[in-house]
C-alpha cells in the first residue's frame, strides 16, 4: 500500500497561525509608511548618483575646454610663424609685388 501524506505536509510550508499570506497590494497598504520611506530613500539615492555623474561630467568638460584653449594658442602661434616667414621671404623679392599681395591677404597694414 502506498503511503499518503497529510495535505498540510504535501502543500509545503504553512503559516503557524494558519492564515493565508497577504498579497503585495495588501502588504503595501498595511506597511505604507515603510514603503513611502523606502521609495523616498531610493529617490534620494538616485538623485545623488545623478549629481555625482554631472560633477564628473563638468570636470571632464573643463579639462576639454582647457585642452582646446591650448590647441588654439598653439595653432595661432604656428599661423603667426608661417605668416612672418612668408612675409620675410616675400620681402627679399626685388619687385615687392608678392609682399604687397601677402600684406593684402593677411590684412597687414605695416610695411
matplotlib code that plots the C-alpha trace (Angstrom):
import matplotlib.pyplot as plt

x = [0.0, 1.1, 1.8, -0.2, 1.0, -1.3, -2.4, -0.6, 2.7, 2.3, 1.4, 4.6, 5.2, 2.2, 1.9, 1.9, -1.3, -3.0, -3.8, -3.2, -0.2, -1.0, -0.6, 1.7, -1.0, -2.3, 1.2, 1.8, -1.4, -0.5, 3.0, 2.5, 4.8, 7.7, 7.1, 6.9, 10.2, 11.8, 10.8, 11.9, 15.3, 15.6, 14.8, 17.4, 20.0, 19.2, 19.4, 22.8, 24.2, 23.0, 24.6, 27.8, 27.8, 27.1, 30.0, 32.5, 31.0, 31.6, 35.1, 35.8, 34.3, 36.5, 39.5, 38.4, 38.0, 41.5, 42.9, 41.1, 42.3, 45.9, 45.4, 44.0, 47.0, 49.4, 47.6, 47.6, 51.3, 52.0, 49.9, 51.8, 55.2, 54.1, 52.8, 56.1, 58.3, 56.2, 56.4, 60.1, 60.7, 58.5, 60.4, 63.5, 61.9, 63.1, 59.8, 57.9, 54.6, 54.5, 55.0, 52.3, 49.9, 50.6, 50.0, 46.6, 45.8, 46.9, 45.3, 48.7, 48.9, 52.6, 55.4]
y = [0.0, 3.5, 5.9, 9.1, 12.3, 14.7, 17.6, 20.2, 18.5, 17.9, 21.5, 23.0, 25.3, 26.9, 29.8, 28.8, 30.9, 29.1, 32.4, 32.9, 35.2, 38.8, 39.8, 42.5, 45.3, 44.3, 44.3, 47.8, 49.1, 47.6, 49.0, 52.2, 54.3, 51.9, 51.7, 55.5, 55.8, 53.2, 55.0, 58.3, 57.0, 55.3, 58.6, 60.4, 57.8, 58.1, 61.9, 61.7, 59.3, 61.7, 64.7, 62.8, 61.9, 65.5, 66.7, 64.4, 65.4, 69.0, 68.3, 66.5, 69.3, 71.9, 69.7, 69.5, 73.3, 73.9, 71.4, 73.2, 76.6, 75.3, 73.8, 77.2, 79.0, 76.6, 76.9, 80.7, 80.7, 78.4, 80.6, 83.7, 82.0, 80.9, 84.4, 86.1, 83.6, 84.1, 87.9, 87.8, 85.6, 87.8, 90.9, 89.5, 89.6, 92.6, 93.8, 93.7, 92.7, 89.4, 91.1, 93.6, 90.9, 88.9, 92.0, 92.4, 88.8, 88.9, 92.3, 93.7, 97.5, 97.8, 97.9]
z = [0.0, -0.8, 2.0, 1.7, 3.3, 5.1, 2.9, 5.1, 4.7, 0.9, 0.2, 1.5, 4.5, 6.1, 8.4, 12.0, 12.5, 9.6, 7.8, 4.1, 3.4, 2.4, -1.3, -2.5, -2.5, 0.9, 2.2, 0.8, 2.3, 5.7, 5.7, 3.7, 5.9, 5.3, 1.6, 1.3, 3.2, 1.0, -2.2, -0.8, 0.1, -3.3, -5.0, -2.9, -3.8, -7.5, -7.4, -5.5, -8.2, -10.9, -9.2, -8.9, -12.6, -13.5, -11.3, -13.1, -16.5, -15.7, -14.6, -17.9, -19.9, -18.1, -18.9, -22.5, -22.7, -21.3, -23.9, -26.7, -25.5, -25.5, -29.0, -30.2, -28.8, -30.5, -33.8, -33.6, -32.8, -35.8, -38.1, -37.0, -37.5, -41.0, -41.8, -40.6, -42.5, -45.7, -45.3, -44.7, -47.8, -49.9, -48.7, -50.3, -53.7, -55.7, -57.1, -53.8, -55.6, -53.8, -50.4, -51.2, -52.2, -49.0, -46.9, -48.5, -47.9, -44.3, -43.6, -42.5, -43.0, -41.9, -44.4]

ax = plt.figure().add_subplot(projection="3d")
ax.plot(x, y, z, "-o")
ax.set_aspect("equal")
plt.show()
